[in-house]
Amino acid sequence: CLAAGMANGAFWSLAPVFTGGVSDKVSVAAGFMTGAVIGGAAGFVDAIAGGGGLLTVPALLAAGLPPQLALGTNKLQSSCGTALATFNYARAGLIAWRNWIPGIAMTAAASIAGALTATAADPSHLRKLIPVALVLLARSIPPPAVFPRPQ
């Protein structure tokens, strides 16, 4: 997760270079390092508790990506981490697949609906809505003291 986050952040920090927006090599290096640090931090957060998208989505938007591409890039990154974790749990025999089929089906349906909605939405509206949604999501996460400590 950490490596995927760093690669994701570093790659998209170079997006202005590919479009001809940045020519200064120092700016490119600074953008690359910033993207790598944010991506690494997001990968670390995802590996510990999830929620790295709270870091990567704003960074991708700040790098100039259209909102739909920022959301899709974040989903691809988080899906890779989820797939790896699922594989490891399944290999250890910890997943009762029969119990998970309804949840997997609902997740797939909601993912398709969300992707279609984001694709159809006006990017200028999404650019305003996404930061508000991220703040509300971040505020809904309980503080660490609420989580029970293992005995």
Salt bridges, closest charged atoms under 4 A:
ASP122 OD2 - HIS125 NE2 3.55
